Amino acid sequence: MLSASPYPALVRAGYRRRSVYLTASLAGLFTNTVFGLLRVAVLLAVVAQTGSTAGYDAGGVSAFVWLGQGLIAVVMLWGDGELSDRVRSGDIAIDLSRPWDLQLALLAGDLGRAGHAVLFRLAPPVAFGALLLPFRWPDDPVPTLLLFTASTVLAVVVSFSLRFLLDLSSFWLLDSRGVRSVYNGLGGVLAGLTVPLAFFPDALRGLLYATPFPAILQTPIDVFTERDGLAELLAHQLLWAVALLALGRLVLARATRKLVVQGG
Amino acid sequence: MAERVYRRIVASRVRSQLAYPVSFALDCVAQAIGQALELVVILVVFGRVQSLGGFERDEVLLMYGLAGIAFGLADLAVGQLDDLPRWIRTGEFDVLLVRPLGALAQLVTSDLQLRRLGRVAVGLVVLLVVVTGAGVEPTPANLALLVLTPLVGTVLISAIWVATCAVSFWVVDGKEVANAFTYGSSLTTSYPITVFGPWLRRLFCFAVPSAFVAYFPALALLDRPDPLGLPHALRYSSPLVAVVAVAAAALVWRTAVRRYQGAGS
C-alpha cells in the first residue's frame, strides 16, 4: 500500500524536468516569436482590407496569433514520440510494471510540463505581442481568465490523449513516425494555429468540430477573446477529453495483452 | 575521384529509401500534406478577401508554387543539416572531420531525403494550375524564367539553410533558432512581401534574401510594377543574389568549422 499518491510528485517532476533546459525554452521562444510576427503580418493584411473578418479585428487576430504561438508549447501540439520510442525499445515493460497507472502517471507529468510552459512559453509571446501590436484583452478579466485556465487544462488533456494514442500505435506499427508526421502536419491547420477556424467556410467548420482538433488550440483562444457560444465549445472540449482518455485506456489494455516480454 | 565516392554514397542512400516502398510512399504523402497546409491557409484567406497585399489569389498562388518547388528541392538537398546539433553532441561530427572529404558534402550526402519530392509535387501542380489564370504570357522569356526560378530559389534557400544551421556550432539548441529562418523562409517566400511590415521585410525578405526566391521573379512573370516602387532590375537579379548568398553561406560555414573544437572530452 502506498503511503501517498505518486501523482502530485509526478506533476512537480514534470515541471522541474523542463526547467532544467532553459536554453531550449529560450530557443523555442525565439522561433515561436518569429513565426508569430510572420503569421500576424499575413492576418493583419487580411483584416486591414475590411476592418473586420469573421468577427476578428486587428486586436483579435493579434491575440489569436500570440496565444496560439504560446499554446503550441503548452499543449505540446507536436509530440516528441518519447513513449513511442519506449514501446519500440521495450522499456515500456518497465513502465507498465511500476506501481502506478501508466496513463495517469504520464498525464500528471504532462500537466507539470504544461505548467512550466505557461510561464516560460505562453506568457512571453503574449506579452511581446500585447506590447508591440494591437491586442484584444478580455473585457471581463477575472471570469474569463478562470475559464481560460480551465479550457487550457482541458486542451492539454485532449492533446495528451491524442499523443498517447499515436505513441501506442507503435505496439502494432513498430514505427509510429509516419502516423505522427501526418498528425503533426495536419494538427497546425485543423487545431487553428495558422488561420482562425472562423475563417473557414461553414460546411468545413462543421466538419472540423466533429474532430477533437479545435479543442487543442482554437477553443482556449476563443475563451480568451470572449467569442460567442463558449458553453458549447467547453462542452466539446470536455467530451473529447473524457472520450479520448477512455479510448487510451482501452487501447493500452489491448496493447498490454499483446505485449510479450522477452528474457528472464 | 571524390565525385565517384559521392555518387556511390548518394546511390546507396537512394536504394535504401526505396527498399521499403510503402513506407516511402507514406512519407511522400506526409510531405505533400505538409506542403499543402499553407495552400489551405491561402485558399481560406481568399475565401474572405479579394486581394492580399495588392495581389489576387492566382498571383499569390503563383508565388506559392514557385516557392514550394524551391523549398522542397532545398529541403531534399540540405534538409539533413537539421540533424547537425545531434552530430555535434554525439561527437559524430568529429568523425567527418578526419575523413579525406569535405564535412559539408559528407553531411549533405549522409541522407538524401527523396520523400521531399512530395513537397515539390504540390508546388509543381499548383504552379501548372494557376500559371495561365494568373496571366503569365507564354513567351520564351517567361518559359525560361518559370524553369530557372525554382532552381535559383533552391540555391538561395539552401544557402540560407547552411548559413543558419552553422549557428549550431556556437549555440546549443541552435536547431530551433535555425528553424525560424529555414522553415520561416518557406512562409515568407510563399506570400507577396507587401504583406510584411518594413522591419520584417528588411530582415526576412532582404537580409535573409527570401524575396528573391519567388516574389521578384513573379513580378517579372506577371509583368506588373512593384507596389513598393523598388527598382525594376531587382526582378531579374535573383541569380546574382544567389551567387552572393552562396558565398556568404560558405564563409559562415568555413568560419564555424574552423573554430569548432569538438564536443567530446
Contacts between the chains, C-beta under 8 A, distances in Angstrom:
chain1	res1	chain2	res2	distance
A	21	B	173	7.9
A	23	B	171	7.8
A	23	B	172	5.8
A	23	B	173	5.2
A	24	B	173	4.9
A	24	B	176	7.4
A	26	B	173	7.9
A	27	B	171	7.5
A	27	B	173	4.2
A	27	B	174	7.3
A	27	B	175	7.6
A	27	B	176	3.7
A	27	B	177	5.3
A	28	B	176	5.3
A	30	B	176	6.8
A	30	B	177	5.6
A	30	B	180	6.1
A	31	B	176	4.8
A	31	B	177	6.8
A	31	B	179	5.4
A	31	B	180	4.3
A	34	B	180	4.0
A	34	B	181	7.8
A	34	B	184	5.5
A	35	B	180	6.9
A	35	B	184	6.4
A	35	B	187	7.3
A	37	B	200	6.0
A	38	B	184	6.2
A	38	B	187	5.1
A	38	B	188	6.2
A	38	B	196	7.2
A	38	B	200	6.9
A	38	B	204	7.0
A	39	B	187	7.7
A	41	B	195	5.6
A	41	B	196	4.7
A	41	B	197	6.2
A	41	B	200	5.9
A	42	B	41	8.0
A	42	B	45	7.4
A	42	B	52	7.6
A	42	B	191	6.0
A	42	B	195	5.4
A	45	B	52	5.7
A	45	B	53	5.4
A	45	B	194	7.8
A	45	B	195	4.0
A	46	B	45	5.5
A	46	B	48	6.5
A	46	B	49	5.5
A	46	B	52	6.6
A	49	B	49	5.2
A	49	B	50	7.8
A	49	B	51	7.3
A	50	B	48	7.9
A	50	B	49	6.8
A	53	B	48	5.0
A	53	B	49	7.0
A	54	B	48	6.6
A	178	B	23	6.6
A	178	B	26	4.6
A	178	B	27	6.4
A	178	B	30	6.3
A	181	B	27	7.5
A	181	B	30	4.5
A	181	B	34	7.7
A	182	B	26	8.0
A	182	B	29	7.6
A	182	B	30	4.9
A	182	B	33	6.2
A	185	B	30	6.2
A	185	B	33	4.8
A	185	B	34	4.2
A	185	B	37	6.2
A	186	B	33	6.5
A	186	B	37	7.5
A	188	B	37	6.4
A	189	B	37	4.8
A	189	B	40	5.5
A	189	B	41	6.8
A	194	B	37	7.0
A	194	B	38	7.6
A	194	B	41	4.9
A	195	B	40	8.0
A	195	B	41	4.9
A	195	B	44	5.3
A	195	B	45	6.5
A	199	B	44	5.1
A	199	B	45	6.8
A	199	B	47	7.2
A	199	B	48	5.6
A	200	B	44	5.7
A	200	B	47	7.8
A	201	B	47	6.1
